[in-house]
């Protein structure tokens, strides 16, 4: 997952001895139907049961070389109603609204249709690096 321009700036300022940055306790993962960039958010899915999923920051493990991966499964419930595709996942600092922190473009597009079983990312499926 690349960092957004917002997060990259916070990290750069902290690294040069400016204001320190402490990430939020929870992040909220959002499924996107189009491709985000470092400055433009993706389009979230819009379904009856869909919502961002909270994930505890401490549930990311470091490889010691600047890469983090999720240590537990991340489960999005059946969104209910309609059809769409998922091409990316974004991390936000709030359950709704808030500031986008990073994103990951998926290697394989996921199809979502009515009554789709839960969308699951296995441990290690999502990764994040600062660079």
Secondary structure in CASP SS format (residue, H / E / C, confidence):
PFRMAT SS
TARGET T0000
AUTHOR 0000-0000-0000
METHOD secondary structure of the structure
MODEL  1
X C 1.00
X E 1.00
X E 1.00
X C 1.00
X H 1.00
X H 1.00
X H 1.00
X H 1.00
X H 1.00
X H 1.00
X H 1.00
X H 1.00
X H 1.00
X H 1.00
X H 1.00
X C 1.00
X C 1.00
X C 1.00
X C 1.00
X C 1.00
X C 1.00
X C 1.00
X C 1.00
X C 1.00
X C 1.00
X E 1.00
X E 1.00
X E 1.00
X E 1.00
X E 1.00
X E 1.00
X E 1.00
X C 1.00
X C 1.00
X C 1.00
X C 1.00
X C 1.00
X C 1.00
X C 1.00
X C 1.00
X C 1.00
X C 1.00
X C 1.00
X E 1.00
X C 1.00
X C 1.00
X C 1.00
X C 1.00
X C 1.00
X C 1.00
X C 1.00
X C 1.00
X E 1.00
X E 1.00
X E 1.00
X E 1.00
X H 1.00
X H 1.00
X H 1.00
X E 1.00
X E 1.00
X E 1.00
X C 1.00
X C 1.00
X C 1.00
X C 1.00
X E 1.00
X E 1.00
X E 1.00
X E 1.00
X C 1.00
X C 1.00
X C 1.00
X E 1.00
X E 1.00
X E 1.00
X C 1.00
X C 1.00
X C 1.00
X C 1.00
X C 1.00
X C 1.00
X C 1.00
X E 1.00
X E 1.00
X E 1.00
X E 1.00
X E 1.00
X E 1.00
X E 1.00
X E 1.00
X E 1.00
X C 1.00
X C 1.00
X C 1.00
X C 1.00
X C 1.00
X C 1.00
X C 1.00
X E 1.00
X E 1.00
X E 1.00
X E 1.00
X E 1.00
X E 1.00
X E 1.00
X E 1.00
X E 1.00
X E 1.00
X E 1.00
X E 1.00
X E 1.00
X C 1.00
X C 1.00
X C 1.00
X C 1.00
X C 1.00
X C 1.00
X E 1.00
X E 1.00
X E 1.00
X C 1.00
X C 1.00
X C 1.00
X C 1.00
X C 1.00
X E 1.00
X E 1.00
X E 1.00
X C 1.00
X C 1.00
END
